[in-house]
């Protein structure tokens, strides 16, 4: 009388599991986006600091273009170091 039918309980349990699975699937790309965003911001900050120091020390500055932004977005601070090394070798 007062108990829930087994079918209704299974339907509710499956709906809750489906919601959790959809949230889990949809949050995966957001984690990747956040990582790329953090890498890009840290890399650009490093480039701006380097360019400020380069102006006073008469070094070549690093331009911000599509290629450098792509390297900074994927690699972050190690990408900045790679750009500085490549810039020094060229």
PLY file of the C-alpha trace (Angstrom):
ply
format ascii 1.0
element vertex 90
property float x
property float y
property float z
element edge 89
property int vertex1
property int vertex2
end_header
0.00 0.00 0.00
2.55 2.54 1.07
5.59 1.06 -0.73
6.74 2.21 -4.14
6.40 -0.07 -7.11
9.71 -1.62 -8.18
9.28 -0.37 -11.76
8.89 3.24 -10.63
11.97 3.00 -8.41
14.02 1.57 -11.29
12.85 4.30 -13.65
13.81 7.04 -11.18
17.17 5.40 -10.48
17.92 5.11 -14.19
16.94 8.76 -14.78
19.24 9.92 -11.98
22.10 7.82 -13.39
21.44 9.22 -16.86
21.62 12.79 -15.53
24.92 12.06 -13.77
26.37 10.47 -16.91
25.33 13.43 -19.09
26.88 15.90 -16.65
30.08 13.81 -16.55
30.26 13.69 -20.37
29.58 17.42 -20.76
32.11 18.52 -18.12
35.03 16.78 -19.86
35.46 19.36 -22.64
35.05 22.19 -20.12
38.04 20.91 -18.16
40.10 20.90 -21.35
38.89 24.41 -22.20
39.82 25.65 -18.71
43.30 24.13 -19.00
43.88 25.77 -22.39
42.58 29.09 -21.05
44.89 28.97 -18.02
47.89 28.01 -20.19
47.16 30.87 -22.58
46.78 33.47 -19.85
49.98 32.37 -18.06
51.89 32.34 -21.35
50.68 35.80 -22.35
51.60 37.17 -18.92
55.10 35.71 -19.34
55.38 37.31 -22.80
54.29 40.72 -21.48
56.79 40.55 -18.61
59.51 39.44 -21.01
58.68 42.29 -23.40
58.83 44.84 -20.55
62.25 43.56 -19.53
63.36 43.34 -23.17
62.59 47.02 -23.73
64.97 48.05 -20.97
67.68 45.49 -21.81
67.52 46.11 -25.59
66.51 42.52 -26.43
64.23 41.56 -29.28
60.62 41.55 -28.18
58.26 38.63 -28.81
55.30 39.50 -30.98
51.88 38.14 -30.15
50.42 36.53 -33.26
48.44 33.42 -34.14
51.43 31.08 -34.04
52.78 32.27 -30.71
49.29 32.22 -29.18
48.80 28.65 -30.40
52.08 27.54 -28.86
51.25 29.35 -25.61
47.74 27.88 -25.51
48.94 24.31 -25.90
52.15 24.43 -23.87
51.76 27.39 -21.51
54.95 28.44 -19.71
57.14 25.75 -21.36
55.87 27.10 -24.69
57.03 30.56 -23.66
60.48 29.16 -22.87
60.53 27.44 -26.26
59.62 30.69 -28.00
62.37 32.57 -26.15
64.93 29.91 -27.09
63.83 29.90 -30.73
63.90 33.73 -30.77
67.46 33.68 -29.35
68.63 31.17 -31.96
67.19 33.07 -34.92
0 1
1 2
2 3
3 4
4 5
5 6
6 7
7 8
8 9
9 10
10 11
11 12
12 13
13 14
14 15
15 16
16 17
17 18
18 19
19 20
20 21
21 22
22 23
23 24
24 25
25 26
26 27
27 28
28 29
29 30
30 31
31 32
32 33
33 34
34 35
35 36
36 37
37 38
38 39
39 40
40 41
41 42
42 43
43 44
44 45
45 46
46 47
47 48
48 49
49 50
50 51
51 52
52 53
53 54
54 55
55 56
56 57
57 58
58 59
59 60
60 61
61 62
62 63
63 64
64 65
65 66
66 67
67 68
68 69
69 70
70 71
71 72
72 73
73 74
74 75
75 76
76 77
77 78
78 79
79 80
80 81
81 82
82 83
83 84
84 85
85 86
86 87
87 88
88 89
